[in-house]
């Protein structure tokens, strides 16, 4: 009953302005989702390139024993750096994404998890596992 009295006192211009505001908020949320997906793509590329460099330049035991390789750990270190930067960048982007959603939609009591945020968490987990595997030469690689 209280809602009927409140909407009855609003004129058509106020109702239209509220609808436009709600649509603007939704467009901003969708833009934030697209931005997070771009960060996911970038982080996944960096993690993939880092792992590829590490695997591509793995030297044979004979080459290492003969001493023909000048810096045998350089590809591993570059790979680790790319994996770390990609993972840390995605962590920062996901944190910024969550903060932006809290700021722009304070009226929502319960934030629903978006697909892009769940995918970001999965890629972060992949990055951490890959970093650990390359660092300690363990895992299925």
C-alpha positions in Angstrom: 0.0 0.0 0.0 2.9 2.4 0.8 4.4 1.7 -2.7 1.1 2.8 -4.4 1.1 6.1 -2.6 4.8 6.7 -3.5 4.4 5.9 -7.2 1.2 7.9 -7.4 3.1 11.0 -6.3 5.8 10.6 -9.0 5.3 12.3 -12.2 6.0 10.8 -15.6 9.4 12.6 -15.9 10.6 11.2 -12.6 9.7 7.7 -13.5 11.4 8.0 -16.9 14.5 9.4 -15.3 14.7 6.5 -12.8 14.4 4.0 -15.7 17.2 5.7 -17.6 19.3 5.7 -14.5 18.7 2.0 -14.0 19.6 1.3 -17.7 22.8 3.4 -17.3 23.8 1.3 -14.3 23.2 -1.9 -16.2 25.3 -0.6 -19.2 28.1 0.2 -16.8 27.9 -3.3 -15.2 28.1 -4.8 -18.7 31.1 -2.6 -19.6 32.8 -3.8 -16.4 32.2 -7.4 -17.4 33.7 -6.8 -20.8 36.7 -5.2 -19.2 37.2 -8.1 -16.9 36.9 -10.5 -19.9 39.6 -8.5 -21.7 41.9 -8.9 -18.7 41.2 -12.6 -18.6 42.2 -12.9 -22.3 45.4 -10.9 -21.6 46.3 -12.9 -18.5 45.7 -16.2 -20.2 47.9 -15.1 -23.1 50.7 -14.1 -20.7 50.4 -17.4 -18.7 50.3 -19.4 -22.0 53.3 -17.6 -23.5 55.3 -18.0 -20.3 54.6 -21.7 -20.1 55.4 -22.1 -23.9 58.7 -20.3 -23.5 59.6 -22.5 -20.6 58.7 -25.7 -22.5 60.1 -24.7 -25.8 63.6 -24.0 -24.4 63.9 -27.0 -22.2 67.3 -28.3 -23.0 68.4 -31.9 -23.3 70.4 -33.3 -20.4 73.3 -33.9 -22.8 73.5 -30.2 -23.8 73.5 -29.1 -20.2 76.1 -31.7 -19.2 78.4 -30.6 -22.2 78.1 -27.0 -21.1 77.0 -25.7 -24.5 74.1 -23.8 -23.0 75.3 -20.4 -21.7 72.3 -19.5 -19.5 70.1 -22.6 -19.0 67.7 -20.9 -16.5 67.0 -17.8 -18.6 63.9 -19.3 -20.4 62.6 -20.6 -17.1 63.0 -17.2 -15.5 61.3 -15.4 -18.3 58.5 -18.0 -18.3 58.0 -17.6 -14.6 58.0 -13.8 -15.0 55.3 -13.9 -17.6 53.2 -16.4 -15.6 53.5 -14.2 -12.5 52.7 -11.0 -14.2 49.7 -12.5 -15.9 48.3 -14.0 -12.7 49.0 -10.9 -10.6 47.4 -8.6 -13.3 44.3 -10.8 -13.3 44.1 -10.8 -9.5 44.3 -7.0 -9.5 41.7 -6.7 -12.3 39.2 -9.0 -10.5 39.7 -7.1 -7.3 39.1 -3.8 -9.1 36.0 -5.3 -10.8 34.5 -6.4 -7.5 35.1 -3.0 -6.0 33.6 -1.2 -9.0 30.4 -3.4 -8.8 30.1 -2.6 -5.1 30.5 1.1 -5.8 28.1 1.3 -8.7 25.3 -1.0 -7.3 25.2 -0.3 -3.6 21.4 -1.0 -3.6 21.9 -4.6 -4.4 22.2 -6.5 -1.1 23.5 -9.7 -2.6 25.9 -9.5 -5.5 25.6 -12.4 -7.8 28.7 -14.0 -9.2 29.1 -13.3 -12.9 30.4 -15.9 -15.3 33.4 -13.7 -16.1 34.3 -13.4 -12.5 34.1 -17.2 -12.0 36.3 -17.7 -15.1 38.8 -15.1 -13.8 39.1 -17.1 -10.6 39.6 -20.3 -12.6 42.4 -18.6 -14.7 44.0 -17.3 -11.5 44.0 -20.9 -10.2 45.6 -22.1 -13.4 48.2 -19.4 -13.2 49.1 -20.3 -9.6 49.3 -24.0 -10.4 51.4 -23.3 -13.5 53.8 -21.0 -11.6 54.2 -23.7 -8.9 54.9 -26.4 -11.5 57.4 -24.4 -13.4 59.2 -23.1 -10.3 59.6 -26.5 -8.7 59.7 -28.6 -11.8 56.7 -30.6 -10.6 53.4 -31.6 -12.1 52.4 -33.1 -15.3 54.6 -30.8 -17.5 
